[in-house]
């Protein structure tokens, strides 16, 4: 009698399975990998690639920021949409009825999102280096890697929370309506001089800006040292812990009955 597969083997098989689903969805692949690259090409074409007041080029600023945007799209947006759809289509319910441990299935989804996010980040930085001469401080690269994993973990948990509380038909609207405006107020696309107080408070409150700073600053070739942004990293980690607790509290393996959804809509 053959031995059952190990936990790592089961996890890896789920990650590969979710990866196949992703690559078989061209729209998801386009908006996760190609769309952020288009922003980099567009911004450098509009603003040029001159050295700004901070001593770095346009691409040196945009490439790490858009790498973070792509990573968040791969984790937060894709994970929320895919998980909510799987629940409402009955896939999660059927998976829970199999011998596969439920946590392995969820971890496989998150592992796949992390894998896709890593590809998006590498692609963005490679294009920046090859086409626009973006420089990387290799000494402080470990700080950016740590920021990547903390940030992707945080936004994966937020994506799972959205999937837990939002129906699948509304998930794309909710994720895009939260991510895109937040990117603007978090200095992802532009640094707004003297922004309104409310805009600055929103950008500082949510974790996207802190993720971007923790990932971007260690890659700045003008800065010396390891450049671990411990305050920003701790803030992202705190958001991640809260998101994990909230996602676990509200997560459902099957769609709510129609009567329950109708009652909730009437109450609203």
Secondary structure, DSSP 8 states (H G I E B T S, - for coil): ------HHHHHHHHHHHHHHHHHT-HHHHIIIIIHHHHHHHHHHHHH-S-B-TTSSBHHHHHHHHHHHHHHHIIIIIHHHHHHHHHHHTTHHHHHHTSSS-HHHHHHHHHHHHHHHHHHHHHHHHHHHHHHH-----GGGHHHHHHHHHHHHHHHHHHHHHHHHHS-HHHHHHHHHHHHHHHHHHTTSS---TT--HHHHHHHHHSHHHHHHHHHHGGG-TT--S----HHHHHHHHHHHHHHHHHHHHH--SS---HHHHHHHHHH-
